[in-house]
């Protein structure tokens, strides 16, 4: 188990299009299936993707609230519960300027947070994952809604 109580994780970084590094954790039922997720996913551009590989591993992405981090509140427990269901992996990441991520956090910076989420999703898809759900808590929920 991960120190915050979630299942064992693979740590990685998503380097978004403006050079900010978003620290992330991939939790999975079987980590060996996710070797394609390297320690750094570099210079990701957000994309609109309608082609979905239905055979790809199913993934959920969790977004934390204002001034939080990927281990905040109930996110570790939610991660565990999601893995008990139909997803194969759960990714949690620290928003820019929060937790272990670089960059400057901004209360009014929703546009940048939405773009960062789009970059995380694009990076995971580029690694062969099928992002089936994006879930947010508090400010993270606003980012998820704006991303939709």
C-alpha positions as CSV (number, residue, x, y, z in Angstrom):
1,X,0.0,0.0,0.0
2,X,0.9,3.6,-0.7
3,X,1.7,5.7,2.5
4,X,-1.6,7.5,2.3
5,X,-3.5,4.2,2.3
6,X,-4.2,3.9,-1.4
7,X,-3.0,0.9,-3.4
8,X,0.6,0.7,-4.5
9,X,1.5,3.4,-7.0
10,X,3.9,4.3,-9.8
11,X,5.1,7.9,-9.5
12,X,5.5,10.0,-12.6
13,X,5.5,13.5,-13.9
14,X,3.5,15.1,-16.7
15,X,5.4,18.0,-18.3
16,X,2.6,20.2,-19.8
17,X,2.9,22.4,-22.8
18,X,4.3,25.5,-20.9
19,X,7.0,23.4,-19.1
20,X,5.3,23.0,-15.7
21,X,5.8,19.6,-14.2
22,X,2.7,18.0,-12.6
23,X,3.6,15.3,-10.1
24,X,1.3,12.3,-10.4
25,X,0.6,8.8,-9.0
26,X,-0.8,5.9,-11.0
27,X,-2.5,3.3,-8.8
28,X,-3.5,0.0,-10.4
29,X,-4.7,-3.5,-9.7
30,X,-1.7,-4.7,-11.6
31,X,1.1,-2.2,-12.0
32,X,3.0,-4.4,-14.5
33,X,0.3,-3.6,-17.1
34,X,1.3,0.1,-17.1
35,X,5.0,0.0,-18.1
36,X,4.2,2.4,-20.9
37,X,3.7,5.2,-18.3
38,X,7.3,6.3,-17.9
39,X,8.7,8.4,-15.1
40,X,8.1,11.5,-17.2
41,X,5.5,12.2,-19.9
42,X,7.1,15.1,-21.7
43,X,5.7,18.2,-23.4
44,X,2.1,17.1,-23.7
45,X,-0.3,19.1,-25.8
46,X,-4.0,19.0,-25.0
47,X,-6.1,17.2,-27.6
48,X,-9.6,16.3,-28.5
49,X,-9.8,12.6,-28.9
50,X,-12.8,10.8,-30.3
51,X,-10.9,7.5,-31.3
52,X,-10.9,5.3,-28.2
53,X,-9.2,1.9,-28.1
54,X,-11.9,-0.2,-26.3
55,X,-9.3,-2.8,-25.5
56,X,-7.0,-0.3,-23.7
57,X,-6.8,-0.4,-19.8
58,X,-9.6,1.7,-18.2
59,X,-8.4,4.7,-16.2
60,X,-10.0,7.3,-13.9
61,X,-8.3,10.7,-13.1
62,X,-8.9,12.4,-9.8
63,X,-8.5,16.2,-9.3
64,X,-8.1,17.7,-5.8
65,X,-9.5,20.8,-4.3
66,X,-8.1,24.3,-3.8
67,X,-4.7,24.3,-2.2
68,X,-4.8,20.6,-1.9
69,X,-2.7,17.8,-3.2
70,X,-3.2,14.3,-4.6
71,X,-3.2,12.8,-1.2
72,X,-5.8,15.3,0.2
73,X,-9.1,14.6,1.9
74,X,-10.8,11.4,0.8
75,X,-8.9,11.0,-2.6
76,X,-6.9,8.0,-1.4
77,X,-10.0,6.2,-0.2
78,X,-11.9,7.1,-3.5
79,X,-8.9,5.7,-5.4
80,X,-9.2,2.4,-3.5
81,X,-12.9,2.2,-4.1
82,X,-12.6,2.9,-7.8
83,X,-10.1,0.1,-8.2
84,X,-12.5,-2.3,-6.6
85,X,-14.9,-1.5,-9.5
86,X,-14.4,-1.6,-13.2
87,X,-11.4,0.7,-13.7
88,X,-7.9,-0.8,-14.1
89,X,-6.0,2.3,-12.9
90,X,-6.5,5.6,-11.1
91,X,-4.3,8.6,-11.6
92,X,-4.1,11.4,-9.1
93,X,-2.0,14.5,-9.7
94,X,-1.0,17.7,-7.9
95,X,-2.3,20.8,-9.7
96,X,0.3,23.4,-10.7
97,X,1.8,25.1,-7.6
98,X,0.4,22.5,-5.3
99,X,1.9,19.5,-3.6
100,X,5.0,18.3,-5.5
101,X,4.1,20.1,-8.8
102,X,6.0,23.1,-10.1
103,X,4.4,26.3,-11.4
104,X,2.3,29.0,-9.8
105,X,-1.1,28.2,-8.3
106,X,-3.8,30.8,-9.0
107,X,-7.2,31.1,-7.5
108,X,-8.5,32.7,-10.7
109,X,-6.5,30.4,-13.0
110,X,-9.2,28.0,-14.0
111,X,-8.3,28.2,-17.7
112,X,-4.8,27.0,-16.9
113,X,-6.0,24.2,-14.6
114,X,-8.4,23.0,-17.3
115,X,-5.6,23.0,-19.9
116,X,-3.4,21.0,-17.4
117,X,-6.1,18.4,-16.9
118,X,-6.4,18.1,-20.7
119,X,-2.7,17.6,-20.9
120,X,-2.8,14.9,-18.2
121,X,-5.6,13.1,-20.1
122,X,-3.8,13.4,-23.4
123,X,-0.5,12.1,-21.9
124,X,-2.3,9.0,-20.4
125,X,-4.0,8.3,-23.8
126,X,-0.6,8.6,-25.5
127,X,0.6,5.9,-23.1
128,X,-2.2,3.6,-24.2
129,X,-4.7,4.2,-21.4
130,X,-8.5,4.8,-22.0
131,X,-9.6,7.6,-19.7
132,X,-13.1,6.7,-18.8
133,X,-13.8,9.0,-15.9
134,X,-12.5,12.3,-14.6
135,X,-13.6,13.1,-11.0
136,X,-13.0,16.3,-9.0
137,X,-13.4,17.5,-5.4
138,X,-14.3,21.1,-4.7
139,X,-12.2,23.3,-7.0
140,X,-11.2,20.1,-8.8
141,X,-14.9,19.5,-9.6
142,X,-15.1,22.9,-11.3
143,X,-12.0,22.1,-13.3
144,X,-13.6,18.8,-14.4
145,X,-16.9,20.5,-15.4
146,X,-15.0,23.1,-17.4
147,X,-12.9,20.4,-19.1
148,X,-16.1,18.5,-20.1
